[in-house]
């Protein structure tokens, strides 16, 4: 997320001058401010018949392994807490801090 719209536009312009896997990248800014409202409710219940012609987002959830490798934990639907991979995970008694 960008604080200034100008910075977001610079990022889009930079991406539009790049290629991935031999294909040009086409990026654009989205006017959506609340992505929960932009999601297709019919897709969430597997009832959307419009497919690629639907004007709403068809969101695919990331796998547990993907979220873990990114250090993102999911609590409930749509709420993400970042930074989960930065703490030490060793639970042995000799490594615990004593207060």
N, C-alpha and C positions, 0 to 999 in steps of 0.2 A: 504494500500500500504506500502511496506517495502522499506527502503533505501538500505539495504544490502540483497543480494540474500541468504546469509547464514541464516539471520534471518527468511526469508520466508521459507526456507527449514526446519528450526527448528519447525516452526508453522505447516507445513505439517506433519512432523514426529510425532508431538504431537497429531494431529488430527487422524492420522492413528492408534493410540493406544487407541482410544476412541470408544464408542458405543452410538447410539442414537435410542431410541424406540426399544431396543432389537436387533438392527442390527449394524454391524461394519460400521464405516465411512471409505470410500476410497477417500483420497484427493491426488491431484497431482498439480504440478505447470504448468501453461499454458505458452507456448512460445509467446503468442499473446501480442503485445505491444499497439495496437490500436483496441479496441473492436468494434469500429464502422465498421471497415473493416471485422471483424470476424462474423458479423451478416448476417443471410440469408436474402437476399433481396426478394426472392420469398416468404418466410414466412411472411414478412412485408406486402405483398400484398395478402396474403392467397392463394398463388399458389404453395407452395412447396408440392410435392407429395412424397418426400423421408422420411418424418417423422423422426423417431429415427435413420435412416441410413444416415441422412444428416450430412456432415462434418462441417457445420456452426452452429452458435448459433441461437436458436429459443427463443428470448427474450419475456417475458411477462411483460408488464408494471405493476408496483405496483399501487394499488388503491389509491385514494385520501386520504382515511382514514389511510392507511398504511404509506404513505409519511408524513402525518401530525403527526402521532404518533412518527415517527422517527425524526421529525424536519427537513425534507428535502422538499424544494420547487423546482419545476421543471419549468424552463424557456426554452421553445423550446424543440426540440428533443435531448435527450442525454446529456444535460447540467444540472447539479445539483448544487445547492448552499446549503451547510449544515449549520446548526445552527439556523434555522428559529424558533425553539421552545424555545429558551432560553430567548427571550425578553419578557417584560411585555406587555400584550395586552390590558390593560384597557385604554380606550379612553376618559374617563370622564374628563371634564375640571379641576376638582380639583386635579387630579393626573398628569397633564401635567407639564413639566418643563418650567420654564420661563427664557428666555435669556435676 
